[in-house]
């Protein structure tokens, strides 16, 4: 009985040590904008960072990548002030699109993309 319990403990310990597969690369992306866009996002330290970026054309983009564990929260938002503008916010997990939102001609309306990293 002791031998089986000891073996079970070793197996559980080894399986818990090799559990790095729950880490995922999360990428925030802001595209389709032709104006100054105000961006907020959750960084790898869990802090909300604020910045602004001027987009010269719709091909211009902003990205930020971080590593998050399954179940952790991701968050990115954007807004613009010009009435004849647009912006799109996307979140990709391990290269696959998870969520996206777009705003056209809606100044000062926040585009918010948030959720949790899937299991």
N, C-alpha and C positions, 0 to 999 in steps of 0.2 A: 504494500500500500504506500509506504514512504517513497519507494522508488518511482511509482507512477505520479505521485504528487510533485516530487522534485522535478521530474521530466516535464510535467505540465507547466510548472513555474518557469523553467528555462525557455520553453516554447513561447509562452506569453511574453516574457521579457524580450526575447529576440524579435518577435513580431512587432512589439511596440517601439523598439529602437529603429527599425527600418521603415517607419511610417512617414517618409518625406513626400509621398505621392500626393498628399493633400495640398501642396503648394502649387499655385497657379500664377501665370503671368497675366496681369490685368493691364489693359492699355486703354487710356482715355484718348479720344480723338475729337477735335473740333474742326469742321470743314464747311464748305459751301457758304462762306461769308465773304463780303466785300466791303467791310467797314471795321471800325474798332469794336472789338468784342471784349467784354469783361468776363473773366473765367474764374471759377472757384472749384477746387477739387480737394479730395482727401489724399494726402501723401502717404508715403511708406511708414512715417512715424505716427500716423493717425491724426495729424493736424490738418486743419482746413487752410489752404493756401489761396490767396487772391492775387490775380495779375490781370493785365490787359494786353491785348495783342492787336495790332492793326493788320488786317488781311488785305493784300493788294489785289487778289483775284480769287475766284471760286476754287482754283486749283491749290491755293495756299492752304496750309493746315497747321494745327498745333497738336502735339502728342505728348503724353507722359505715360511711362510704364512703371509698374511696381509689382512686387510679389506679394500675394495674399493667400491665406489659407482658406480652405473650404469653410463656408459659413460666415466669413468676414464681410464687412460692409464696404462697398465701393460707392463713390459719389463724385459726380462732376456736374457743374451747371455753367450756363452761359447766358448772357443777355447783351443787347445792343441798344443804342439810343436813337439811331437814325430811322425815320419812318419807311424809307425805301430800301430795306436791307433784309438779310436772312442769315441764319446760322443753323448748323446741325451738330448735335452732340451724340457720340457713339461710345459704347463700352464693348471691348472685345476681351474674352477670356481664352487664353491659349490660342489666339488667332481666330476664334470663332465669335461672330457677332452675337451679343447677348441682349443688348437693348440699344435703342436709338430714339431720338426725338428731333423734330425740326420745327423751326419757326420762320415764317415769312411775313414781312411787313407788320410785325407786332412789336414795336419798340417797348423797352422796359419790361417785357414779359420774360420771366425766367424759363429757360429750357433746362429741366432737371432730369438727370438720368442717375438712378441709384438702385441698389438692390444688394443681394448677397452672392458671393461666389458659390456656384452650384456644387453639390456633392457628387 
